[in-house]
């Protein structure tokens, strides 16, 4: 039982790290897009 709980905790932790990394990558890509596109001056 303890082994299953430990494995489950490890899987959830890894999933949380992956989600955090993907979100950070997406945020940085959006920031670069905003910084490198010309402003709409209409």
Phi, psi and omega in degrees: 000315181296324180295318179296319179296319179295317178295317179298318178297319179296318180295316179296319178297316179296319179296321179295319179295320179296315180298318179297318180293318179295318179296317179297320179296317180295317179297318180293320179297319179294321179295316178297321178298315179295322184286332187257355177265147180287147181290149178273105186261024179287000000 
